[in-house]
């Protein structure tokens, strides 16, 4: 599942780092914290590996 925005891609990268033990889980905030708990390492990797070119900074609600 590809990331829909740059912010989502960055959050997935942070959650992936915590899941792998590269950073403390207690350092996570907001979306990355819930992503780490609810998604598998493969799902996080797929989302974090999304290319950023052409993605909006934040996903719009429309």
N, C-alpha and C positions, 0 to 999 in steps of 0.2 A: 504494500500500500504506500504510494508516494506521498510525500508531504505536500500540502496545499499552499503553504506559505513559508517564508524564511524563518519566521518565529517558531513555527511548528517543527521545522527541520532542526533548529538549534535546540529546542526542548528535547527532541528525540535523541540528539547527540549527547546531551547532558545525562539523560536517563540511562542511555547505553553505557556511558562511562561509569556511572554509579553501579549498574548491574554487574559490570565486569570487575569492579573493585578498584578502578583507577581514581575514583573520587569518593568521598564519604556520602552515604545516602542522606545523612542529616543536612548536607549542604544544598540539597535540592529544594526548589520552591515551586509552587503553583502547578502548572501542567506537567512539568517534568517529573514531579513527585508522584502524581497519579499514573503517568505513563510507565514509570519504572515498576510500579506495583501491578499494573494490569496487562502489560504487554510482554511478549517473549523477547529474548535477545535477538532472534531473527527478525521479528517485526520491527523492533527498534532500529536494527541495522538497515533494513530496507528503507525506513522512513528517513533516517539520518543520511543515507547515501544519495538521496534525491538531489539532482542538480538544482542550483539556486537561480540560474539564469532565467529570467522571465517570470519569476515568482513574486507575488506582492509581499510587502513586509509583513502584513497581517491579513488573514482571510476575512473577507467581508461576509456579513450575515445574509446578503441577498442571493 
